[in-house]
Amino acid sequence: MTVQIGDWVQGHTSQGELVHGYVESFVYGSGVKVAVVHSDHDEAIGHSASLRAGKYKALPESGLEDAQACKSLIDLALATRDEAWFAELTDRLRGMAAPAAPETEADRRISYTNRLGQYR
């Protein structure tokens, strides 16, 4: 199994924690150092973990089939302050946007949108 820096992996640490994250670097002796994004041990999230060979597997690449996946990656680009990736993802999201149905006069007068949805 060959992984590269930046590839997403899932595996178990020597303490038995299940972690999901991306490869930060390689560890001497055929292991990898992973930036933990999800884990069954909440305190591991946001930290790095070392995984030995045979204790992790590479995750398949997922495409950007829907707008929600693209928005999630935009959040990640903002968190990592990757301006070029952010610009690429926002351009892709704009290309995905379906044309909105025209608003009626009644919709403009009595509806508004908040974080929970649209209120009428």
Secondary structure, 3 states (H helix, E strand, C coil): CCCCCCCEEEEECCCCCEEEEEEEEEECCCEEEEEEEEECCHHHCCCEEEECCCCEEECCCCCCCCHHHHHHHHHHHHHCCCHHHHHHHHHHHHHHCCCCCCCCHHHHHHCEEECCEEEC
